[in-house]
Amino acid sequence: MEHTDRQLPARLREDLVLLTAYLLSTGHGLLHEPAAYAPARAVDAARRTLGLLAEHDGPDRRLDEVRARIDEFFTDPHDGEPLAELLDELCVRMAEVVDAFQEDASPAETQPR
């Protein structure tokens, strides 16, 4: 596909390019930052991705709850709740979301391309 045959809306394409730049710059920054920063950076990337989904695909209660939980962790006092506990919780929630998405998908949507 040539670059003139765009299939994504321009705004979504721009947002994905910016997310890619964020992920790459995060990876670069982590070369010189303490290893403990990596999980928080990964969670922030997930938060940004969920924001893109909400903006471009509309609200989804399940995904919005995951994003709200991430926002809550980073913005509200969380009494020293370890990031590991948050990640455990979010991984379980996202596994449930993925399962629900697969159940909701029609057979035509799940066919390999």
N, CA, C and O atoms as a GROMACS GRO file, in nm:
protein
  452
    1MET      N    1   0.085  -0.117   0.000
    1MET     CA    2   0.000   0.000   0.000
    1MET      C    3   0.090   0.123   0.000
    1MET      O    4   0.180   0.135   0.082
    2GLU      N    5   0.064   0.213  -0.090
    2GLU     CA    6   0.140   0.336  -0.095
    2GLU      C    7   0.088   0.433   0.010
    2GLU      O    8  -0.026   0.423   0.054
    3HIS      N    9   0.173   0.526   0.048
    3HIS     CA   10   0.135   0.620   0.154
    3HIS      C   11   0.015   0.706   0.116
    3HIS      O   12  -0.048   0.764   0.204
    4THR      N   13  -0.018   0.715  -0.010
    4THR     CA   14  -0.134   0.796  -0.050
    4THR      C   15  -0.265   0.719  -0.034
    4THR      O   16  -0.372   0.778  -0.044
    5ASP      N   17  -0.256   0.590  -0.009
    5ASP     CA   18  -0.376   0.507   0.007
    5ASP      C   19  -0.412   0.493   0.155
    5ASP      O   20  -0.430   0.381   0.204
    6ARG      N   21  -0.422   0.601   0.225
    6ARG     CA   22  -0.450   0.601   0.368
    6ARG      C   23  -0.588   0.541   0.396
    6ARG      O   24  -0.685   0.570   0.327
    7GLN      N   25  -0.593   0.457   0.498
    7GLN     CA   26  -0.720   0.400   0.539
    7GLN      C   27  -0.762   0.448   0.677
    7GLN      O   28  -0.880   0.441   0.711
    8LEU      N   29  -0.668   0.496   0.754
    8LEU     CA   30  -0.700   0.547   0.887
    8LEU      C   31  -0.739   0.694   0.878
    8LEU      O   32  -0.687   0.767   0.794
    9PRO      N   33  -0.830   0.736   0.963
    9PRO     CA   34  -0.857   0.881   0.970
    9PRO      C   35  -0.729   0.955   1.008
    9PRO      O   36  -0.646   0.903   1.084
   10ALA      N   37  -0.713   1.074   0.956
   10ALA     CA   38  -0.589   1.151   0.977
   10ALA      C   39  -0.557   1.169   1.124
   10ALA      O   40  -0.442   1.156   1.165
   11ARG      N   41  -0.658   1.199   1.205
   11ARG     CA   42  -0.633   1.223   1.348
   11ARG      C   43  -0.586   1.096   1.418
   11ARG      O   44  -0.496   1.101   1.502
   12LEU      N   45  -0.646   0.982   1.384
   12LEU     CA   46  -0.604   0.856   1.444
   12LEU      C   47  -0.462   0.823   1.403
   12LEU      O   48  -0.381   0.779   1.485
   13ARG      N   49  -0.431   0.845   1.277
   13ARG     CA   50  -0.295   0.819   1.229
   13ARG      C   51  -0.195   0.906   1.306
   13ARG      O   52  -0.091   0.857   1.350
   14GLU      N   53  -0.227   1.033   1.322
   14GLU     CA   54  -0.138   1.124   1.396
   14GLU      C   55  -0.121   1.076   1.540
   14GLU      O   56  -0.010   1.074   1.593
   15ASP      N   57  -0.231   1.037   1.603
   15ASP     CA   58  -0.224   0.991   1.741
   15ASP      C   59  -0.140   0.864   1.754
   15ASP      O   60  -0.066   0.849   1.851
   16LEU      N   61  -0.152   0.774   1.659
   16LEU     CA   62  -0.072   0.652   1.662
   16LEU      C   63   0.076   0.681   1.639
   16LEU      O   64   0.163   0.618   1.699
   17VAL      N   65   0.104   0.776   1.552
   17VAL     CA   66   0.244   0.816   1.530
   17VAL      C   67   0.300   0.876   1.659
   17VAL      O   68   0.413   0.846   1.697
   18LEU      N   69   0.222   0.959   1.726
   18LEU     CA   70   0.267   1.019   1.853
   18LEU      C   71   0.286   0.912   1.960
   18LEU      O   72   0.381   0.919   2.038
   19LEU      N   73   0.197   0.814   1.965
   19LEU     CA   74   0.212   0.705   2.062
   19LEU      C   75   0.339   0.626   2.033
   19LEU      O   76   0.411   0.588   2.125
   20THR      N   77   0.366   0.601   1.907
   20THR     CA   78   0.488   0.530   1.869
   20THR      C   79   0.611   0.609   1.912
   20THR      O   80   0.706   0.552   1.967
   21ALA      N   81   0.609   0.739   1.888
   21ALA     CA   82   0.721   0.823   1.931
   21ALA      C   83   0.737   0.818   2.083
   21ALA      O   84   0.849   0.812   2.133
   22TYR      N   85   0.626   0.820   2.155
   22TYR     CA   86   0.631   0.812   2.301
   22TYR      C   87   0.694   0.679   2.345
   22TYR      O   88   0.780   0.676   2.432
   23LEU      N   89   0.650   0.570   2.284
   23LEU     CA   90   0.702   0.439   2.322
   23LEU      C   91   0.852   0.429   2.294
   23LEU      O   92   0.928   0.377   2.376
   24LEU      N   93   0.893   0.477   2.179
   24LEU     CA   94   1.035   0.471   2.146
   24LEU      C   95   1.119   0.562   2.236
   24LEU      O   96   1.227   0.523   2.280
   25SER      N   97   1.069   0.682   2.263
   25SER     CA   98   1.145   0.771   2.351
   25SER      C   99   1.147   0.717   2.494
   25SER      O  100   1.245   0.737   2.567
   26THR      N  101   1.041   0.649   2.533
   26THR     CA  102   1.039   0.585   2.664
   26THR      C  103   1.146   0.476   2.671
   26THR      O  104   1.222   0.468   2.767
   27GLY      N  105   1.151   0.394   2.567
   27GLY     CA  106   1.253   0.290   2.563
   27GLY      C  107   1.393   0.349   2.570
   27GLY      O  108   1.480   0.298   2.639
   28HIS      N  109   1.413   0.457   2.497
   28HIS     CA  110   1.544   0.523   2.499
   28HIS      C  111   1.574   0.579   2.637
   28HIS      O  112   1.685   0.563   2.688
   29GLY      N  113   1.477   0.644   2.696
   29GLY     CA  114   1.497   0.701   2.829
   29GLY      C  115   1.527   0.596   2.933
   29GLY      O  116   1.605   0.619   3.026
   30LEU      N  117   1.467   0.479   2.918
   30LEU     CA  118   1.488   0.374   3.016
   30LEU      C  119   1.629   0.316   3.012
   30LEU      O  120   1.672   0.249   3.105
   31LEU      N  121   1.700   0.342   2.903
   31LEU     CA  122   1.839   0.298   2.899
   31LEU      C  123   1.922   0.368   3.006
   31LEU      O  124   2.023   0.315   3.053
   32HIS      N  125   1.878   0.489   3.045
   32HIS     CA  126   1.955   0.569   3.140
   32HIS      C  127   1.880   0.595   3.270
   32HIS      O  128   1.934   0.661   3.360
   33GLU      N  129   1.760   0.546   3.282
   33GLU     CA  130   1.680   0.566   3.402
   33GLU      C  131   1.681   0.440   3.487
   33GLU      O  132   1.714   0.332   3.438
   34PRO      N  133   1.645   0.454   3.613
   34PRO     CA  134   1.636   0.334   3.698
   34PRO      C  135   1.537   0.233   3.641
   34PRO      O  136   1.433   0.271   3.586
   35ALA      N  137   1.568   0.107   3.654
   35ALA     CA  138   1.483   0.000   3.601
   35ALA      C  139   1.342   0.006   3.658
   35ALA      O  140   1.246  -0.037   3.593
   36ALA      N  141   1.327   0.060   3.777
   36ALA     CA  142   1.195   0.066   3.841
   36ALA      C  143   1.099   0.158   3.765
   36ALA      O  144   0.978   0.149   3.786
   37TYR      N  145   1.150   0.244   3.678
   37TYR     CA  146   1.062   0.333   3.602
   37TYR      C  147   0.987   0.258   3.493
   37TYR      O  148   0.879   0.301   3.451
   38ALA      N  149   1.041   0.147   3.446
   38ALA     CA  150   0.983   0.076   3.332
   38ALA      C  151   0.837   0.037   3.352
   38ALA      O  152   0.756   0.062   3.263
   39PRO      N  153   0.800  -0.024   3.463
   39PRO     CA  154   0.659  -0.061   3.478
   39PRO      C  155   0.564   0.059   3.473
   39PRO      O  156   0.458   0.052   3.412
   40ALA      N  157   0.603   0.168   3.537
   40ALA     CA  158   0.517   0.288   3.535
   40ALA      C  159   0.505   0.343   3.394
   40ALA      O  160   0.398   0.389   3.354
   41ARG      N  161   0.613   0.340   3.319
   41ARG     CA  162   0.609   0.387   3.180
   41ARG      C  163   0.518   0.298   3.096
   41ARG      O  164   0.442   0.347   3.012
   42ALA      N  165   0.524   0.167   3.118
   42ALA     CA  166   0.438   0.075   3.044
   42ALA      C  167   0.291   0.099   3.078
   42ALA      O  168   0.206   0.096   2.989
   43VAL      N  169   0.262   0.122   3.204
   43VAL     CA  170   0.124   0.150   3.245
   43VAL      C  171   0.077   0.281   3.183
   43VAL      O  172  -0.038   0.292   3.140
   44ASP      N  173   0.164   0.381   3.178
   44ASP     CA  174   0.127   0.507   3.115
   44ASP      C  175   0.099   0.488   2.966
   44ASP      O  176   0.007   0.549   2.912
   45ALA      N  177   0.178   0.405   2.900
   45ALA     CA  178   0.154   0.376   2.758
   45ALA      C  179   0.017   0.308   2.740
   45ALA      O  180  -0.055   0.338   2.644
   46ALA      N  181  -0.017   0.218   2.830
   46ALA     CA  182  -0.149   0.154   2.824
   46ALA      C  183  -0.259   0.258   2.844
   46ALA      O  184  -0.361   0.256   2.775
   47ARG      N  185  -0.238   0.350   2.937
   47ARG     CA  186  -0.336   0.457   2.961
   47ARG      C  187  -0.355   0.541   2.836
   47ARG      O  188  -0.467   0.574   2.799
   48ARG      N  189  -0.245   0.576   2.771
   48ARG     CA  190  -0.253   0.655   2.648
   48ARG      C  191  -0.326   0.579   2.537
   48ARG      O  192  -0.405   0.636   2.463
   49THR      N  193  -0.298   0.450   2.527
   49THR     CA  194  -0.364   0.368   2.426
   49THR      C  195  -0.514   0.360   2.451
   49THR      O  196  -0.594   0.371   2.358
   50LEU      N  197  -0.552   0.342   2.576
   50LEU     CA  198  -0.694   0.340   2.611
   50LEU      C  199  -0.760   0.474   2.579
   50LEU      O  200  -0.876   0.478   2.538
   51GLY      N  201  -0.686   0.582   2.598
   51GLY     CA  202  -0.738   0.714   2.562
   51GLY      C  203  -0.764   0.725   2.413
   51GLY      O  204  -0.865   0.782   2.371
   52LEU      N  205  -0.673   0.672   2.333
   52LEU     CA  206  -0.693   0.672   2.188
   52LEU      C  207  -0.815   0.591   2.149
   52LEU      O  208  -0.894   0.632   2.064
   53LEU      N  209  -0.830   0.476   2.210
   53LEU     CA  210  -0.948   0.394   2.181
   53LEU      C  211  -1.076   0.469   2.214
   53LEU      O  212  -1.171   0.468   2.136
   54ALA      N  213  -1.080   0.533   2.329
   54ALA     CA  214  -1.200   0.606   2.370
   54ALA      C  215  -1.228   0.722   2.274
   54ALA      O  216  -1.343   0.747   2.237
   55GLU      N  217  -1.123   0.791   2.234
   55GLU     CA  218  -1.140   0.907   2.147
   55GLU      C  219  -1.184   0.867   2.006
   55GLU      O  220  -1.268   0.935   1.946
   56HIS      N  221  -1.129   0.759   1.955
   56HIS     CA  222  -1.153   0.724   1.815
   56HIS      C  223  -1.257   0.615   1.794
   56HIS      O  224  -1.311   0.601   1.685
   57ASP      N  225  -1.287   0.539   1.899
   57ASP     CA  226  -1.383   0.430   1.883
   57ASP      C  227  -1.504   0.448   1.974
   57ASP      O  228  -1.598   0.368   1.969
   58GLY      N  229  -1.502   0.551   2.055
   58GLY     CA  230  -1.614   0.575   2.145
   58GLY      C  231  -1.593   0.507   2.279
   58GLY      O  232  -1.503   0.425   2.295
   59PRO      N  233  -1.678   0.540   2.373
   59PRO     CA  234  -1.662   0.485   2.507
   59PRO      C  235  -1.693   0.336   2.513
   59PRO      O  236  -1.777   0.285   2.439
   60ASP      N  237  -1.624   0.270   2.600
   60ASP     CA  238  -1.649   0.129   2.632
   60ASP      C  239  -1.633   0.119   2.783
   60ASP      O  240  -1.524   0.140   2.836
   61ARG      N  241  -1.739   0.087   2.850
   61ARG     CA  242  -1.739   0.086   2.996
   61ARG      C  243  -1.622   0.007   3.054
   61ARG      O  244  -1.557   0.053   3.148
   62ARG      N  245  -1.596  -0.109   2.998
   62ARG     CA  246  -1.490  -0.195   3.054
   62ARG      C  247  -1.353  -0.129   3.039
   62ARG      O  248  -1.273  -0.128   3.133
   63LEU      N  249  -1.326  -0.075   2.922
   63LEU     CA  250  -1.196  -0.010   2.899
   63LEU      C  251  -1.186   0.121   2.976
   63LEU      O  252  -1.080   0.157   3.027
   64ASP      N  253  -1.298   0.192   2.983
   64ASP     CA  254  -1.299   0.318   3.059
   64ASP      C  255  -1.269   0.293   3.206
   64ASP      O  256  -1.203   0.374   3.271
   65GLU      N  257  -1.318   0.181   3.260
   65GLU     CA  258  -1.291   0.147   3.400
   65GLU      C  259  -1.142   0.119   3.422
   65GLU      O  260  -1.085   0.159   3.523
   66VAL      N  261  -1.081   0.051   3.327
   66VAL     CA  262  -0.937   0.023   3.338
   66VAL      C  263  -0.859   0.154   3.335
   66VAL      O  264  -0.769   0.176   3.417
   67ARG      N  265  -0.894   0.240   3.241
   67ARG     CA  266  -0.822   0.369   3.232
   67ARG      C  267  -0.846   0.453   3.357
   67ARG      O  268  -0.753   0.517   3.407
   68ALA      N  269  -0.967   0.453   3.408
   68ALA     CA  270  -0.996   0.530   3.529
   68ALA      C  271  -0.915   0.478   3.647
   68ALA      O  272  -0.868   0.555   3.731
   69ARG      N  273  -0.898   0.347   3.654
   69ARG     CA  274  -0.819   0.289   3.763
   69ARG      C  275  -0.672   0.332   3.753
   69ARG      O  276  -0.608   0.361   3.854
   70ILE      N  277  -0.621   0.337   3.631
   70ILE     CA  278  -0.483   0.383   3.611
   70ILE      C  279  -0.472   0.530   3.651
   70ILE      O  280  -0.380   0.569   3.724
   71ASP      N  281  -0.566   0.611   3.604
   71ASP     CA  282  -0.565   0.754   3.639
   71ASP      C  283  -0.572   0.772   3.790
   71ASP      O  284  -0.500   0.854   3.847
   72GLU      N  285  -0.658   0.696   3.853
   72GLU     CA  286  -0.674   0.704   3.998
   72GLU      C  287  -0.542   0.672   4.069
   72GLU      O  288  -0.503   0.741   4.163
   73PHE      N  289  -0.476   0.569   4.023
   73PHE     CA  290  -0.350   0.528   4.087
   73PHE      C  291  -0.245   0.639   4.079
   73PHE      O  292  -0.174   0.665   4.176
   74PHE      N  293  -0.236   0.703   3.963
   74PHE     CA  294  -0.131   0.802   3.943
   74PHE      C  295  -0.167   0.941   3.993
   74PHE      O  296  -0.078   1.024   4.012
   75THR      N  297  -0.295   0.969   4.014
   75THR     CA  298  -0.333   1.105   4.054
   75THR      C  299  -0.380   1.116   4.198
   75THR      O  300  -0.368   1.223   4.258
   76ASP      N  301  -0.434   1.010   4.254
   76ASP     CA  302  -0.485   1.015   4.391
   76ASP      C  303  -0.387   0.946   4.485
   76ASP      O  304  -0.315   0.854   4.445
   77PRO      N  305  -0.385   0.990   4.608
   77PRO     CA  306  -0.302   0.918   4.705
   77PRO      C  307  -0.351   0.772   4.713
   77PRO      O  308  -0.470   0.746   4.726
   78HIS      N  309  -0.258   0.681   4.706
   78HIS     CA  310  -0.298   0.540   4.707
   78HIS      C  311  -0.235   0.464   4.822
   78HIS      O  312  -0.215   0.343   4.815
   79ASP      N  313  -0.203   0.537   4.927
   79ASP     CA  314  -0.153   0.476   5.050
   79ASP      C  315  -0.040   0.377   5.026
   79ASP      O  316  -0.032   0.272   5.090
   80GLY      N  317   0.047   0.412   4.933
   80GLY     CA  318   0.163   0.327   4.909
   80GLY      C  319   0.132   0.197   4.838
   80GLY      O  320   0.213   0.104   4.839
   81GLU      N  321   0.014   0.189   4.776
   81GLU     CA  322  -0.020   0.067   4.702
   81GLU      C  323   0.089   0.042   4.598
   81GLU      O  324   0.117   0.129   4.515
   82PRO      N  325   0.148  -0.075   4.601
   82PRO     CA  326   0.255  -0.103   4.506
   82PRO      C  327   0.202  -0.113   4.362
   82PRO      O  328   0.090  -0.157   4.337
   83LEU      N  329   0.286  -0.070   4.271
   83LEU     CA  330   0.252  -0.079   4.129
   83LEU      C  331   0.228  -0.224   4.089
   83LEU      O  332   0.146  -0.252   4.001
   84ALA      N  333   0.298  -0.317   4.152
   84ALA     CA  334   0.280  -0.459   4.120
   84ALA      C  335   0.136  -0.504   4.145
   84ALA      O  336   0.080  -0.582   4.068
   85GLU      N  337   0.077  -0.454   4.254
   85GLU     CA  338  -0.062  -0.490   4.282
   85GLU      C  339  -0.156  -0.432   4.177
   85GLU      O  340  -0.251  -0.498   4.134
   86LEU      N  341  -0.130  -0.309   4.136
   86LEU     CA  342  -0.211  -0.248   4.032
   86LEU      C  343  -0.199  -0.328   3.903
   86LEU      O  344  -0.300  -0.356   3.838
   87LEU      N  345  -0.078  -0.366   3.867
   87LEU     CA  346  -0.058  -0.443   3.744
   87LEU      C  347  -0.129  -0.578   3.751
   87LEU      O  348  -0.188  -0.622   3.652
   88ASP      N  349  -0.124  -0.644   3.866
   88ASP     CA  350  -0.197  -0.770   3.881
   88ASP      C  351  -0.345  -0.749   3.855
   88ASP      O  352  -0.408  -0.824   3.780
   89GLU      N  353  -0.400  -0.646   3.917
   89GLU     CA  354  -0.542  -0.615   3.901
   89GLU      C  355  -0.577  -0.582   3.756
   89GLU      O  356  -0.675  -0.633   3.702
   90LEU      N  357  -0.495  -0.498   3.694
   90LEU     CA  358  -0.525  -0.455   3.557
   90LEU      C  359  -0.509  -0.568   3.457
   90LEU      O  360  -0.584  -0.576   3.359
   91CYS      N  361  -0.413  -0.656   3.479
   91CYS     CA  362  -0.396  -0.770   3.388
   91CYS      C  363  -0.518  -0.862   3.394
   91CYS      O  364  -0.562  -0.913   3.291
   92VAL      N  365  -0.571  -0.884   3.512
   92VAL     CA  366  -0.692  -0.966   3.526
   92VAL      C  367  -0.809  -0.898   3.455
   92VAL      O  368  -0.883  -0.962   3.381
   93ARG      N  369  -0.824  -0.769   3.479
   93ARG     CA  370  -0.934  -0.695   3.414
   93ARG      C  371  -0.922  -0.700   3.262
   93ARG      O  372  -1.020  -0.723   3.192
   94MET      N  373  -0.801  -0.677   3.211
   94MET     CA  374  -0.783  -0.677   3.066
   94MET      C  375  -0.803  -0.816   3.006
   94MET      O  376  -0.852  -0.828   2.894
   95ALA      N  377  -0.766  -0.920   3.078
   95ALA     CA  378  -0.793  -1.056   3.030
   95ALA      C  379  -0.943  -1.077   3.017
   95ALA      O  380  -0.989  -1.140   2.921
   96GLU      N  381  -1.019  -1.026   3.112
   96GLU     CA  382  -1.165  -1.036   3.105
   96GLU      C  383  -1.219  -0.956   2.986
   96GLU      O  384  -1.311  -1.001   2.918
   97VAL      N  385  -1.162  -0.839   2.962
   97VAL     CA  386  -1.205  -0.756   2.849
   97VAL      C  387  -1.175  -0.827   2.717
   97VAL      O  388  -1.259  -0.831   2.628
   98VAL      N  389  -1.055  -0.882   2.706
   98VAL     CA  390  -1.018  -0.953   2.584
   98VAL      C  391  -1.111  -1.072   2.561
   98VAL      O  392  -1.157  -1.094   2.449
   99ASP      N  393  -1.140  -1.147   2.666
   99ASP     CA  394  -1.233  -1.259   2.653
   99ASP      C  395  -1.370  -1.211   2.606
   99ASP      O  396  -1.430  -1.272   2.518
  100ALA      N  397  -1.418  -1.102   2.664
  100ALA     CA  398  -1.548  -1.048   2.625
  100ALA      C  399  -1.547  -1.001   2.480
  100ALA      O  400  -1.644  -1.022   2.407
  101PHE      N  401  -1.438  -0.937   2.438
  101PHE     CA  402  -1.428  -0.892   2.299
  101PHE      C  403  -1.433  -1.011   2.204
  101PHE      O  404  -1.498  -1.005   2.100
  102GLN      N  405  -1.364  -1.117   2.240
  102GLN     CA  406  -1.363  -1.235   2.154
  102GLN      C  407  -1.501  -1.299   2.148
  102GLN      O  408  -1.542  -1.349   2.043
  103GLU      N  409  -1.572  -1.299   2.259
  103GLU     CA  410  -1.708  -1.353   2.261
  103GLU      C  411  -1.802  -1.267   2.179
  103GLU      O  412  -1.894  -1.319   2.114
  104ASP      N  413  -1.781  -1.135   2.180
  104ASP     CA  414  -1.866  -1.041   2.107
  104ASP      C  415  -1.839  -1.041   1.957
  104ASP      O  416  -1.926  -1.004   1.878
  105ALA      N  417  -1.719  -1.082   1.918
  105ALA     CA  418  -1.680  -1.074   1.777
  105ALA      C  419  -1.758  -1.176   1.695
  105ALA      O  420  -1.779  -1.290   1.737
  106SER      N  421  -1.798  -1.133   1.577
  106SER     CA  422  -1.866  -1.226   1.487
  106SER      C  423  -1.762  -1.316   1.422
  106SER      O  424  -1.644  -1.280   1.419
  107PRO      N  425  -1.802  -1.431   1.370
  107PRO     CA  426  -1.705  -1.519   1.305
  107PRO      C  427  -1.629  -1.451   1.192
  107PRO      O  428  -1.511  -1.479   1.172
  108ALA      N  429  -1.694  -1.362   1.119
  108ALA     CA  430  -1.626  -1.293   1.009
  108ALA      C  431  -1.515  -1.202   1.060
  108ALA      O  432  -1.413  -1.185   0.994
  109GLU      N  433  -1.534  -1.144   1.179
  109GLU     CA  434  -1.433  -1.055   1.235
  109GLU      C  435  -1.313  -1.130   1.289
  109GLU      O  436  -1.206  -1.071   1.304
  110THR      N  437  -1.328  -1.257   1.318
  110THR     CA  438  -1.218  -1.333   1.376
  110THR      C  439  -1.142  -1.414   1.272
  110THR      O  440  -1.045  -1.482   1.307
  111GLN      N  441  -1.182  -1.407   1.146
  111GLN     CA  442  -1.112  -1.479   1.041
  111GLN      C  443  -0.977  -1.414   1.015
  111GLN      O  444  -0.966  -1.291   1.015
  112PRO      N  445  -0.872  -1.496   0.991
  112PRO     CA  446  -0.742  -1.436   0.960
  112PRO      C  447  -0.747  -1.363   0.826
  112PRO      O  448  -0.822  -1.400   0.736
  113ARG      N  449  -0.667  -1.259   0.817
  113ARG     CA  450  -0.663  -1.180   0.693
  113ARG      C  451  -0.560  -1.235   0.600
  113ARG      O  452  -0.541  -1.182   0.490
   0.00000   0.00000   0.00000
